[in-house]
Each structure stands twice: as C-alpha cells, then as structure tokens.
Amino acid sequence: MYQKTTLENGLRIITANMPHTQAVCLNFFIGAGSRYENEAEAGTAHFIEHLLYKGTPKRPTASDICGAIEGVGGILNAGTDRELTVYWCKVAQPHLPLALDVMADMLLNARFDLQDIERERLVIFEEINMSKDSPAHQVDMLIDGLLWPDHPLGRDIAGSKQSVAAITRDKMLDYLARHYLPANTVVAVAGNIQHQEMVDAITQALGGWTSQRSGAGYAPYKEKTAPRFRVEKRDTEQAHLCLALPGLSLFHPKRFALELLNVILGEGMSSRLFTEIRDKLGLAYSIYSYVTHLLDSGAVTIYAGVEPKNLTTAVRAILEQLYLLREGVPDDELAKAKEAAKGRLLLRMEDSRSVAGWVGGQEILTGRIISVDQVIAIIDAITTDELKQLADELVITSQLRLAVVGPVSSDEPLKEFLKLA
C-alpha cells in the first residue's frame, strides 16, 4: 500500500500509489500541537500554522502563496491538533512540482513579519470569538476541560485571547526551533506517483533542512480527582450537552473494538442513539458519539442539542443506551456494525487526501503504519464477548463527565442524577 524512505536529516517520506486518480495530495505532518505547549505558550502551535501562510521572500504575501495553488485549481490548507500539525495541498497530477515548491517554501522560509503577526493575532482573536459564540463548540471545550483538567489536552487548541496576546515573534521562533525539525516531520504523498521520483524531488526541496536539536517531549496525562460536571448558562434555544467517559489511547490493543462500539452507539442514522433519542423519542435533531485516541489517553463523547425542558429526560435516555452496551451486542447488530466500519474505511481510501492522511498520520504519531487490510482483519475478529467486556470496563458511572451550555441553571438535578462528585 505504501513505501517509506528516511533521508539523512531524519525526514520521513511515505508514498501511496493510486494509479486510478488524477489528484495528488501532498501532506506535511509535524509532531507539534497544543499538548506540547505550557500555559504561557497556549495557542503557539496554532499561531505558527497561520503565519506560515503569510509570506516568504519568494512569495511575499498570503495571496501569492494561496494564489499559486488556487490558480491551478488546487486546494491548500492546514490544521493544528493536540498532537500534530498538518499542512496539505491537493492538486491535479501535472501541478505536483508546484505544490511541493510552495509547501517547502512555506515550511523553510516563512518570514514571521511583525506586521503580519499583529494582523493575524487579530484574526485569531476573531476565531476564538467565533468558537465561543457557538454553544456546540463551547460545550465541546468544556467537556475537554473535564476530561483532562489542568492539562494542555483540556485547553482550546487556539489558546485563550490572553495567552495569544502574549505570544511574541521570539516565542514562536523558539517553538519552531524545538518542534519543526526534519526528524519530527513526515511528508506523505498519495496519488498516481512513483516513490523514487518523489524521494528525489523531496530530497532536492528539503534534503538541506538540518537541525542538531532533538524534538521536545510532552507532559503525560495522569488521572486526577477533579469536578466532572459543569454548566454554562446561556440564553439559547437549545441546551447543548456533552456526556463523556475516558477512553483508550492510540496504542491500546482494544481501540478498534471501542471504535466498533461507537459505530453501534452513535455513528450514523442507524445507530442506537439516533434511533432511540431522535427517531423514537423526538428529543434531539443532532445527536452522535465519537471516540478520541491520543498518545496516552482517550475519550468517548456523546453530543446532543435538546429543548431545555427535556434536558434531564434526554440525559436519562442517553445513559440508558450507554448502559445497555454492558448487556452485550447481538450477533446480527455486530455483523452490521462491522460491515459499516469496513465500508466507511474503504470508501475513505478512494480519496488521495484520506490515503495520505492515513499513512502520514499513523507514522508521525505512532511510528508505525497499520494497513487497511490489517484493520479489516482486526475488525472481523472482534467478538460480542470482547465488546461486552470492554463496555463493562469503560461504562462506569463514577467516570462520567457532563457539560451543558444553555438556558439551564447549575442547580439542575443532573449532578445528583448522574451521581457526579
């Protein structure tokens, strides 16, 4: 499925050949994200991501950078997460050399101009404002704080307005020097390409990128006693809630079983939560669950938006579905969930960006790549007994976290109802 070469400077190059497509996706994965920041640095990784688009000596403005790619019909974008930052570009096959030139130029030659920094600081303030104005996003932030209290994993990736206001050019360059290293970077390319040709091209573009420093580590997360219930009162039409449990890390052998449980619980319109809470009870328009796998932690989270007067009823109904997982999953439901999980995975592999993300994301985070066929074999081997055992281990009342944003008061009986400390 893929080939891998490591250059002398430590840069890893991974290619996946997709001969049926005319699209090529080039991804730069950096092992840097919000969990690699201390409190005073909060938002630095995200700020740097923005600044790489603001100009280089060769392409002095953001318009020059983006226009080069958009002018040939391509897409150029990026994202900062807790444990990685990715820059990606998707173009038609003939424009791959241009994409590589633009992205290498951004990575190696970003100016970090003081005027650009101050303008982009204002942009990030507005991004933070926009997130806070969204109750669905805000409740997600609150549940993260309950899952990972007093830890970088529980903070907003963008930081706060206070922390972003204090980030200087020198602080950004220092963070860059500690984390943007060739040995801490993976270049993943998917499309109708040949591995050695890509190695030669990337070596020419990035082979001279050197650093004597080794990548900085991160603060591990350790469970601690902390509040597990939070309400933020707002004058909104709906009450937005997140109900969560600690989950499994990227390295946990049962993480694929947990993902299968999530398919059954709340992924898609045939899931238990959608069927029961929306279709049968009519309590929510939007309801779903998702799993988060991190290097040393994880979570299972359920989101719903409901009429405020139905909040307690909705939480009770959601908990009922959660606890029902401990009673086991029928064979026919497990078989359907397996086919759904495998089908969604295979459909993702039709897209060059997804394929590049699949190989590059695994490499930067875990240092190893599990193939699609291996994952399908793992899914096929999961049994109903394994799912029941996993549900028994994870679905524990004392581990529940609940966050609510909406027109409800903090003295709602939810805390007592959930037996939260």
C-alpha positions in Angstrom: 0.0 0.0 0.0 2.9 2.4 0.7 6.6 2.8 0.6 8.8 4.7 3.1 12.3 6.3 2.9 14.1 8.2 5.6 16.5 10.9 4.5 19.9 11.5 6.2 18.4 14.5 8.0 15.7 12.3 9.6 12.8 13.4 7.3 10.5 10.5 6.6 8.9 10.3 3.1 5.9 8.0 2.6 4.1 7.5 -0.7 1.0 5.6 -1.6 0.4 4.9 -5.3 -3.1 5.4 -6.5 -3.0 4.8 -10.3 -6.7 5.4 -10.9 -6.8 9.1 -9.8 -5.7 12.3 -11.4 -5.5 14.0 -8.0 -2.3 14.1 -5.9 -2.3 15.1 -2.2 0.9 16.3 -0.5 0.8 16.3 3.3 3.4 17.7 5.7 2.9 16.3 9.2 4.7 18.0 12.1 4.9 16.4 15.5 3.8 19.6 17.2 0.4 20.6 18.7 -1.2 22.1 21.7 -0.2 19.5 24.1 3.4 20.5 23.5 2.8 23.9 25.0 3.0 25.1 28.5 0.4 27.5 29.9 2.2 30.6 28.8 2.6 29.2 25.3 -1.0 28.2 24.8 -2.0 28.8 21.2 1.5 29.0 19.8 1.4 25.9 17.5 -1.9 27.2 16.0 -0.5 30.8 15.6 2.6 29.4 13.8 0.3 27.4 11.4 -1.4 30.7 10.5 1.9 32.5 10.0 3.4 30.0 7.5 0.8 31.2 5.0 1.6 34.9 5.3 4.6 35.2 3.1 8.2 34.2 2.2 10.9 36.1 0.4 9.9 34.3 -2.8 6.1 34.8 -2.3 5.8 37.9 -0.1 2.1 37.8 0.6 -0.6 35.3 1.5 -2.2 36.0 -1.8 1.0 35.0 -3.6 1.1 31.7 -1.7 -2.6 30.7 -2.0 -3.0 32.1 -5.5 -0.2 29.9 -6.8 -2.2 26.8 -5.8 -5.7 28.1 -6.3 -4.7 29.4 -9.7 -4.2 25.8 -11.0 -7.5 24.6 -9.3 -5.8 23.2 -6.2 -6.5 23.3 -2.5 -4.1 24.5 0.1 -4.9 24.2 3.8 -3.7 23.2 7.3 -4.9 22.3 10.7 -3.5 22.2 14.2 -4.5 19.5 16.6 -3.4 18.4 20.1 -0.6 16.2 19.0 0.2 17.2 15.4 0.0 20.0 12.8 -0.6 19.1 9.2 -0.2 21.2 6.1 -1.7 19.8 2.9 -2.1 20.6 -0.7 -4.2 18.7 -3.3 -3.6 19.4 -7.0 -4.1 17.8 -10.3 -1.2 15.5 -11.2 0.7 17.9 -13.6 0.9 20.5 -10.8 2.6 18.4 -8.1 6.0 20.1 -8.6 4.4 23.5 -8.0 2.7 22.1 -4.8 6.0 20.8 -3.5 7.8 24.1 -4.2 5.1 26.2 -2.5 4.9 24.0 0.6 8.6 23.6 1.0 9.0 27.4 0.7 6.4 28.0 3.4 8.0 25.5 5.7 11.5 26.6 5.4 11.2 30.3 4.5 8.2 31.8 6.3 9.1 35.4 7.2 7.2 35.9 10.5 6.9 39.5 9.7 5.9 41.7 12.7 3.1 43.4 10.8 1.7 40.0 9.7 1.9 38.7 13.2 -0.1 41.6 14.6 -2.7 41.3 11.9 -3.0 37.6 12.3 -3.3 38.0 16.1 -6.5 39.9 15.5 -7.7 37.2 13.1 -7.1 34.5 15.8 -9.0 36.6 18.3 -11.9 36.5 16.0 -11.5 32.8 15.5 -11.7 32.4 19.3 -14.7 34.7 19.5 -16.4 32.7 16.8 -15.8 29.4 18.7 -17.2 30.9 21.9 -20.3 32.2 20.1 -21.1 28.6 19.1 -22.6 26.7 22.0 -22.0 23.4 20.3 -18.3 24.2 20.1 -18.2 25.7 23.6 -19.7 22.6 25.2 -17.0 20.6 23.5 -14.4 22.8 25.1 -16.0 22.4 28.5 -16.1 18.6 28.2 -12.4 18.5 27.3 -11.6 20.5 30.4 -13.5 17.9 32.5 -11.8 15.0 30.8 -8.3 16.4 31.0 -8.3 19.0 33.9 -5.4 21.3 34.3 -3.6 19.8 31.4 -2.8 21.0 27.8 -5.1 18.3 26.4 -8.0 20.1 28.1 -7.3 23.5 26.7 -8.6 25.1 23.5 -6.1 24.4 20.7 -6.2 28.0 19.7 -5.4 29.1 23.3 -7.1 32.0 25.0 -7.2 35.6 24.0 -5.0 36.4 27.0 -2.4 33.8 26.0 -2.4 34.6 22.3 -2.0 38.3 23.2 1.3 37.4 25.0 2.8 35.3 22.2 5.8 37.2 20.7 7.7 36.6 17.5 10.7 35.3 19.5 8.4 32.8 21.3 7.1 31.5 18.0 10.6 31.1 16.6 11.7 29.3 19.7 8.8 26.9 19.5 9.6 26.4 15.8 13.2 25.6 16.6 12.1 23.0 19.2 9.5 21.2 17.1 9.7 22.0 13.4 12.6 19.6 12.8 13.2 17.2 9.9 13.3 14.2 12.2 9.9 15.4 13.7 8.3 15.6 10.2 6.6 13.2 7.8 5.9 14.0 4.2 3.1 11.8 2.9 2.1 11.8 -0.8 -0.8 9.9 -2.3 -1.7 9.7 -6.0 -0.5 8.4 -9.3 3.1 8.9 -8.3 6.3 6.8 -8.2 8.1 6.5 -4.9 11.7 7.1 -6.0 10.7 10.1 -8.1 9.0 11.6 -5.0 12.0 10.9 -2.9 14.3 12.6 -5.4 12.0 15.6 -5.6 11.6 16.0 -1.9 15.3 15.5 -1.3 16.0 18.3 -3.6 13.4 20.5 -1.8 14.0 19.5 1.8 17.2 17.5 1.9 19.2 20.5 3.1 16.9 21.2 6.0 19.0 20.3 9.1 18.9 20.7 12.8 21.1 19.5 15.6 18.2 19.6 18.1 16.0 16.7 19.1 12.3 17.0 19.4 10.9 18.3 22.7 8.7 15.9 24.7 5.2 16.5 26.2 3.7 16.3 29.6 2.0 12.9 30.1 -1.6 12.9 31.4 -2.3 11.4 34.8 -5.8 10.9 36.2 -6.6 13.2 39.0 -9.6 14.0 41.2 -11.5 17.0 39.8 -15.1 18.2 39.1 -16.9 16.2 36.5 -19.9 18.4 36.0 -20.1 21.9 34.5 -22.9 24.2 33.3 -22.5 27.4 31.4 -25.8 29.3 31.4 -26.6 31.0 28.1 -29.8 32.4 26.5 -30.0 29.9 23.7 -32.9 28.0 22.1 -31.3 24.6 22.9 -29.4 23.1 25.8 -26.2 21.6 24.3 -24.7 18.7 26.2 -21.7 16.5 26.1 -21.6 13.3 28.1 -18.2 11.7 28.2 -16.1 8.8 29.5 -12.3 8.2 29.5 -11.4 6.1 26.5 -8.3 4.4 25.1 -5.0 5.6 23.7 -3.7 5.2 20.1 -1.6 2.3 21.3 -4.3 0.3 23.2 -4.9 -3.1 21.6 -8.7 -2.7 22.2 -9.1 0.7 20.4 -10.6 -0.9 17.3 -13.2 -2.7 19.5 -14.0 0.7 21.0 -14.5 2.2 17.6 -16.9 -0.6 16.7 -18.8 0.1 19.9 -19.0 3.7 18.9 -20.5 2.7 15.5 -23.2 0.8 17.3 -23.8 3.6 19.9 -23.8 6.8 17.9 -22.2 6.9 14.5 -24.8 7.4 11.7 -28.5 7.5 11.4 -28.9 3.7 12.1 -27.0 4.0 15.4 -28.7 3.3 18.7 -28.6 6.9 19.9 -30.1 8.3 16.7 -32.7 5.6 16.5 -33.8 6.0 20.1 -33.3 9.6 21.0 -34.2 11.2 17.7 -36.4 8.8 15.8 -38.4 7.2 18.7 -38.4 9.9 21.4 -38.0 13.1 19.2 -35.8 14.7 21.8 -33.0 15.9 19.5 -32.2 16.9 15.9 -28.5 16.4 16.3 -27.1 13.5 18.4 -24.0 11.5 17.8 -21.0 10.0 19.6 -17.3 9.9 18.7 -14.1 8.5 20.1 -10.8 10.3 20.6 -7.5 8.4 20.7 -4.4 10.2 22.0 -0.8 9.1 22.7 -1.5 8.3 26.3 -5.2 8.9 26.8 -8.6 8.9 25.1 -12.3 9.6 25.4 -15.8 8.5 24.3 -18.1 11.6 23.9 -21.8 11.9 23.2 -23.2 15.2 21.9 -26.8 16.3 21.7 -28.8 19.5 21.4 -32.2 19.4 23.1 -35.1 21.5 24.3 -34.1 22.8 27.7 -37.1 21.4 29.4 -36.2 18.0 28.0 -32.6 18.0 29.3 -33.0 15.6 32.2 -35.1 13.3 30.1 -32.6 13.3 27.3 -29.7 12.6 29.6 -31.6 9.7 31.2 -32.3 8.3 27.7 -28.7 8.7 26.6 -27.4 7.0 29.7 -29.8 4.1 29.2 -28.3 3.5 25.8 -24.8 3.8 27.2 -25.5 1.3 30.0 -27.2 -1.1 27.5 -23.9 -1.7 25.9 -22.9 -3.6 29.1 -25.6 -6.1 28.4 -23.9 -7.2 25.2 -24.5 -6.7 21.5 -26.5 -9.2 19.4 -24.6 -11.1 16.7 -26.6 -9.6 13.9 -26.1 -6.0 15.2 -22.3 -6.7 15.5 -22.2 -8.0 11.9 -23.9 -4.9 10.6 -21.6 -2.6 12.6 -18.5 -4.5 11.2 -19.7 -4.0 7.6 -20.4 -0.4 8.3 -17.0 0.2 9.8 -15.2 -1.6 7.0 -17.3 0.1 4.2 -16.6 3.6 5.6 -12.9 2.8 5.8 -12.7 1.5 2.2 -14.7 4.5 0.9 -12.2 6.9 2.5 -9.4 5.1 0.7 -10.8 6.4 -2.6 -9.6 9.9 -1.8 -5.9 10.9 -2.1 -6.1 13.2 0.9 -7.5 10.4 3.1 -4.9 8.0 2.0 -2.0 10.4 2.6 -3.6 11.2 6.0 -3.9 7.5 6.8 -0.2 6.7 6.3 1.3 10.0 7.4 -0.9 10.5 10.5 0.0 7.0 11.8 3.7 7.5 11.1 4.0 10.8 12.9 2.0 9.7 15.9 2.9 6.1 16.4 6.0 5.4 14.2 4.2 2.5 12.5 1.5 2.1 9.9 -1.2 -0.5 10.1 -2.6 -1.3 6.6 -6.3 -1.1 5.7 -6.3 -4.9 5.2 -4.8 -5.4 8.7 -7.5 -3.2 10.2 -10.2 -5.1 8.4 -8.8 -8.3 9.7 -8.8 -6.9 13.3 -12.4 -5.7 12.9 -13.6 -9.1 11.5 -12.0 -10.9 14.5 -13.8 -8.8 17.2 -16.4 -10.8 19.1 -19.5 -9.9 21.1 -17.7 -11.1 24.3 -14.9 -8.6 23.7 -17.4 -5.8 23.2 -19.3 -6.7 26.4 -16.0 -6.9 28.4 -14.9 -3.5 27.0 -18.2 -1.9 27.8 -18.0 -3.3 31.4 -14.5 -1.8 31.7 -15.4 1.7 30.4 -19.0 2.4 31.1 -18.7 3.3 34.8 -20.9 5.9 36.4 -18.1 7.3 38.6 -16.1 8.1 35.4 -18.9 10.0 33.7 -18.4 13.7 32.8 -21.2 16.0 31.8 -21.0 19.5 30.4 -24.0 21.7 29.4 -24.3 25.0 27.7 -27.7 26.6 27.5 -30.6 28.2 29.5 -30.3 25.9 32.5 -29.1 26.7 36.0 -26.2 24.9 37.7 -28.7 23.6 40.3 -30.5 21.4 37.8 -30.8 17.9 39.3 -28.3 16.5 36.7 -25.4 16.3 39.1 -27.2 14.2 41.6 -28.9 12.2 38.9 -25.6 11.2 37.5 -24.0 10.7 40.9 -21.2 13.0 39.9 -18.8 14.3 42.5 
